[in-house]
Amino acid sequence: MARPVSPFESVLREVLRPRSVLNYHPQGVMRWDWNPVDGWRGDMRLPRRDPIFTPIFTAIFSSVGLGGVTILGSSLASIASALAVTALSIGLQYALAPKPPKPEDGRAPLVQPVPYRFWGVGETRLAGAYMLWEAIGNRLYSVQAIVAHEIDSITAYYLNDDKVTLNGSGIVQPPGSGGRYKGNLVTIRTRLGAVPETAYPELTGPLGTQGIWTINHRGDGQASLAMICKSPKAEDFTDRFPYGKPSASVTAKLAKVWDFRDPAQDPDSPSTWKWSNNSVLILAWHLCFNPFGERLDYHRALLPVLDMWQEEADVCDELVALAAGGTEKRYTCSGFDTTEHGPKAGTNAILATMDGWTCTRGDGAILVVAGKYREKYCVTLTDADVIGYVNQRGVLFDEEVNRFTPKFNYPATDFSTTDTDFFEDIPGQIKAGRVLPEEGHYDWCTQWRQARRLGKRDWIRIQQKSRGSIYANLAGINAVYAPWIRLDTPVMIPALNGKVVSNRKATIDLMKGGFQIDFIRMPDNPADIDLWIPAVDEGRAPPVPIKPVSEGIPTPTIDSVAVISGGGSVFLRVSLIDPGREDVTPVVRYRVSGGNWVEQTFPDALPALGLITVDTGTVPGNKSLEVQAAYIGSNSKKGTYSTSTFVTSTVDTVAPQPLLSYGAVDGAGQYNVNFTTQTDAHLASVAIYQVPSGGTLNRVTHLVSKPSVAQGIGYSIPVVALAGVWDIYAEPLNQSDIAGPLSGPSTVTVS
């Protein structure tokens, strides 16, 4: 039975109870609040009115016909739609969500009468689906559709699980000195998916006369692979093809994407696009340009908030320090999917690679935030905005997690799902009496350190335990648009007052007249979710099983190549996955593109934390270098070299200071660019750009002069130009062509 309430207490509760009334005004939302001191006070909440959101409600109300039509509960359920969503990588929601194929599912070609079409991004391994499988005489002919769109390039070839190389004629070269594929038995040809594409003459000759595969079988817009196999003698078959029929797959740089940070790329001209594994650029491509994606109009989805997309793409490209030295990009994305799954499966896989958050505005614009906490994306939700909440302060025992293992797609194991080191709560395991594991699935992530960073972010949120839903009225609309929400709720949600929560999903809730925001609590200092100490948090490199070859010498796997500069010179720090062998000696070689190899042996190299890390001697500065590694066995024989890794040997990584003064002066047939340099040891030259008045700067096509300069000197540089009005920019550069702050424009008239 409820406790009886005295008359005095009931009156006191009524007096002290906050009251508010909402009036909807053409200029915004008018809130009338009452308190015992001031009585009723009106507040026109203009800052919280967002006319961009209006089309959502307009569309909803007109579609259900509020002019006399009854809205049923089922109709309301169908109307409610997620406006803001965050990546799913763990938990029940992930288990129920549609998911792309696992990375290892791409190793073997799909065999079915009418296969689903494949699409892919970044760089990963893929076999696609069989389009042809015919045998004539002692030859087998096959064609595989890799993906149903144009790709950038093919970087490696596999027959079954053997990584193989091709000669100039496309003939597979035997791996090692054994008999596998020996005798020019297998030929591979590929197409990148141009429109129109070129048919395979190796197939149209023997198969065209029978109408099986003619010159009209071009595969326009389809990246494909053709394989021709010759049968060896019966007694040699098991030696030449130990796995039975050969199954081909490739590692490829897949979709080219529009990089909206590059003025030379045109969204309406895919021929200007370039390959990238930047997670935000890939998300934009998937939402607007992927033939099997969301198919949104980029004019509405991207252009109104293009500055935001550019900033988040830069966040993905930020360099994160490695424990062994050097850096890697913060967030990259590589994976594939089929049309068996809806576009949202790919969207979630992409978001998971950057702990990303998106929100759909009422005008169709898509907001995006990559996984890096910034206070400017955090809004405040007050008591006046909250009409209800559910706060789960803990979790049930069967939902408890005290060990968390990130999983990712590991190129070193030929692109298969691999675990990184796990995160665990030892006191929690002792209290529970057993290990309660959970996995984080980052299947489109191919950097093991990135998977660890993503896993740590999820592990921090798991440890917070507090999660639930907030029901906000229409005046709390700003919270829907924010990935993080600071709660100023001493009355409505006192347990979370002053805390920051992560907006995991925001939905229109017409039954409650506002929004439902599902949340997970952030750490007391929200920026701690980005805390990353490489020496402590990186962990060990995942182990790689050794693949035996006939000589018994393993082929190394390069984990990273770091460019280390200082004192005007540069060397390479090469990290190899530890093969677990004490009888091999690492060898590293490099060359400038098209030049001779320079080789160095490291007999004293020792493994640590799953890696063998060696430093080369001084290498040529400011060059694009190709790097490979091999092992020398105890018999002094050298094994097969690894796949190449390409780096730029940047000597000076520090950008120069801005010009001390700058301006351009009109002239006849020319103009003069006047500037003064600062006293700066990193300054080497100044780039001068000439842009048609009001145009967008393109650093390639608009560069007109690049004079070498000294420190602390004033210059007047004459530049011959055609008559007209020009915007002139100047940019200081160091010896590695890394740019300092841009000066300009200064507008000149040339007569």
C-alpha positions, 0 to 999 in steps of 0.5 A: 500500500502506498505511503499516505501523503499529508495535505501540507506535503501534497500542496508543497509538491504542487507548488514546487513542481515545474510546469511548462506549456508549449505554444507553436508560433510561426517564428519558433517554439514558445515555452511558458514556464511557471515557478513559485517566484516569478510565476509564468515566464515566456521564452521564444526558443529561436535557437532551437528552431531548425526549419531544415527539419520541417520537411520531415514532419510535413511529409509525415503529416501529409502522408497519413492525412491528418485532415480527418483520417484516424492514425492507427498504432501500426501506422505510427510504427511505420512512420517512425524512422531513425534519423541519427545512427551510429555504427553497430559492431557489438551486441544484440543489435549487431547480431540482428542487423544485416551483414556483408559476407565475411572476408574469407568468403571472398577467397573462392568464386561464387557458383550459382545459376544467377549470382548476386552482383558484387561491389567493393571498396578499398583494397581487399581479396575477392574472387567474385562469381563464375560467369563461364566454366567450360572445358575443350580438349585439354584446356579449361576456360573460366571467367569470373565477374569480380565486381559490377563496377569499374575498379582502380587496379589489381595488386596480387593474384592467388590460385587457391591459397597460393599467392602467385606472380604473372609474367608479361604474358599473364602466365602464372610463375611457379612459387618456389622451385617445386612442381606446382603450376610448373610448365606454363599451365595457367594463364590469367587475364583481367579487365578493370571494368571500363565502358565499353570493355574489351573481350578476352581474345584468348577465349573468343577464339576457341569459344566464339565459333560455338557461340559460347563466348564471343566478342560481344561478351565484353563485360562493360562496367564489370571488373573480371578475371579470365583463366585458361588452364592446360591439363598436364600428364596424368602422373604429374597432375597432383604435383602441378595442381595439388589442390585439384581444380585451380580457384583464382582470386585477386587482391584489388584496389576497388572502387574509385571515389570522389574526393571532394577535397580535390578541386581537380575531381568532378562529382559528375565526371567519374573519370576524374575520381581516384582510388581511396580507402578513406572511410568518409570518402567511401561512405559518401560514394556508397550513399550517392554514387555506388550503383548498389548503394543508397542512390541519394542525390549528392546535391541534397545529401552532400553539398549543403554540408560539404565542409563537414564531410571535408573535415571528417575526411581529414580526420580519417587521414590524420596520422596516428603514431606507431609504437615501432615508429612512423605513423598510419592513417587513423581510419581506412576502409576495405571490404566487399558486399553483394546485392543479396544484402540491402545498402544498409549492411554496407553503410554499417560496415563502413561506419564501423571502420571509423566509429562513425555517426550519421544523421539525416536532416529534413532537407535530405542533407546527411551529417557525418562525424568520424570517431574523434570527440570534439566539443563543438559536436556536443549539445546540451539537453536540459530538464525543459527538453526531457519528457521521459527517460529509461536509464539502465545503470547496470547490466544483467549477468548474462549481458556482462562483458569482462573480455572484449576481442576486436576482430578484423580483416588481416591482409597478412593471413591472406585476408581472413578474419583475425583477432587482435589482443583482447581487452579484459577486466580481471577484477570483473572476471574474479567477481563473475567467477569466469570469463564473459567474452564479447567480440567487436566486428570490424570486418572492413578494417584491414589495419590491426592497430586500427582495429585495436583503437576501435576496440578500445573505444567500444571497450570504454563504452562497455565499461560505463554500463549506463545506457538507455533512452531519453524522450525529448520534446520538439524543443530538444531537436538539437540533440538529434543532430549531435553525436554527443549530448551533455545532460543538464538535468538535475530534476529529470535525470539526476543520475546523469546530470552533467554527464555526456552521453553518446547518441547511438540512435535518434528516432521520431516518436509521434506517440510521445510528441518528440524524439527517442534518443538511445544513448550510452554514457561516455567517460566523465572526461569524454575526450578520454575515449580518444586516449591512445598510448601506442607503447601501452595500447597497441599490443602485439601483432596478430600471429601469422601461420607459416606457409611452407615452401619447397626450400623451407624458407618462409616469405616475410609479411611486411607489417609497416614501413616507417619513414624516419627523418632527421638532420636532413637525411632519412631512413626506413624502419621496416617491421616484419611479422615474426615468423617464429623461426630462429634460423632465418635472417631478414633482408630488406631491399628498396629502390627508386621507381625503375631504379636498381635495388639496394639490399641490406641484411640484418643478422642481429635482428630480434623479434619483439611483440610479434614483430621484427623491426629493422632500420635501413641505412640512409635512403634517397630523400623525397623519393617514392620508394618500393620496399620488399623483404625476404629471409635467408635460411641457415643454408645461405639460400634466400627465399621469396621476396614479399609483396612490395610496399610503397612509401615516400621518403619525406626528409622534412615533415615540418611545414614552413611558417606563413609569409611575413607579408604578401601582396600582388601589384597590377601591370601591363602584360605581367604582375608582380608578387611581393612577399617577405619570408620569415626566419625559418629553417624549414623554408625552401621555396614559394609556390605562386598560383594564378587563378581566374578571378573568383575561381577555385584554386587548383594547386596543379593547374594554377601553379605559375612560379616556384622560386627558391627563397632564403629566410628573412628576405623581401622578394618581388617576383614578376609573372608574365600573364594574359590580360584579365583579372586574376586572383594570386596566391602564394604558399611557402614550401619546405624542401619536401614540398610540404606547404605552410599557410596559404596567403591570398588571394590578392586580385590583380588586373593585367592590361 
